[in-house]
Structures are given as structure tokens and as C-alpha cells.
Amino acid sequence: MKWRMEPQAASRLAVGLAAAAVAAIPWSTSIAYILIACWAIVFLPNSNPPAWRETMKHPAAFLPVVLVAFAVGASEIARWA
């Protein structure tokens, strides 16, 4: 069973949840994590994987992926050091 929203409604909701998560970070990381989880629940079922694959073929798309991978790797190294 697939659950999908109307594309426009899903886009507006995902943008609103992302903005709320960013705004909540200074006050409460717990609320930010909850909002990020809600964003993932809305975004992932409504995303378009072929469009993501097409986007990742462009060189400019690699930089954000590399930066996120570097941040995750650095936090793991710092945690074990």
C-alpha cells in the first residue's frame, strides 16, 4: 500500500516542517529531531527516485553529499576520540 499526498500539498508541508525544524534548533534539539522525523515521513514517500538519480548526475550535486558525509565521519571520529 502506497501512501502519497498531492504533490503541491506535500511540498508545502515538507518545506514548512524543514523551516520549523531549523527554527526550533536554538530552543530545543528534541523538538528539532521530532520535526525532522515528521519531515522524513512526509518527504520520503512523496519523493521521486528517478529525479534524484538524474540530479545526482550533475557535478554540483556532489558537494552537499560530500559535506554531509564529511560531517558524519568527523562526528563519528570525534565521538570515539
N, C-alpha and C positions, 0 to 999 in steps of 0.2 A: 504494500500500500504506500503510495507516494503522497506526501503532503506538500502542497505548493500554494503560495498566495498569488494574488495578482502581482505582476512584475512591478508596477508602479507603487503599490502599497508596500510590498516587501522592501523595495529600495528606500522608500521614505522611512520605514520603521528601522531598517538597518542603519541608516545614516543617523537617525535620532538616538538609537542605542549607543552607537560609537561616540557621538558627541557627549552623551550623558556619562559614558564611562570615562572619557578624558576629563570632563569637568569634575567627576567625583574623586579622582585620584588624590588631590590635596587634602580632602576631608576624610576619606575612608577607603582604604585599599580593598576591604571586604566588599563594599558596595560596587567598586570598580570591577572586581572579579565576577561578581554576580551579573553585572550588566554585560561584561564580555561574554559570559556563558550564554546569556539571552541573545546577544548578537549572533553568536555562532549557531544557535538553534534556529534563528531566523535566516541567516545568510547561507549556511551550507546546503540545506535542501533546495533553496531557490537559486543557487549558483549554476553557471553554465560551464561545465568542464571543458568542452571543446574551445570555448572562447578563452579560457585560462591558458590552455596549451598554445593557442595562437598568440596570445600576449607574451608568453614566456619565450617565444622565438625571437623577440626583439632584444638587442643588446641592452637597452636602457632598463629592461625589467630585471636584469641580473643584480644590479646594485642593491636594491632593497632586500632581496633574498640573501645576498652575501652579508649585508649588515645585520640582519636578524640572526643568521647563523653564527656570525662572529659574537654577537651579544649573548646568545645562548651558550656558546662554547666558553666565553670568558666568564660568565656567571658560574658555570659548572666547575671551571678551573679554580675560581676564587672560593667556591664552596668547599673544595677538597684541600685547599692550601692551608 
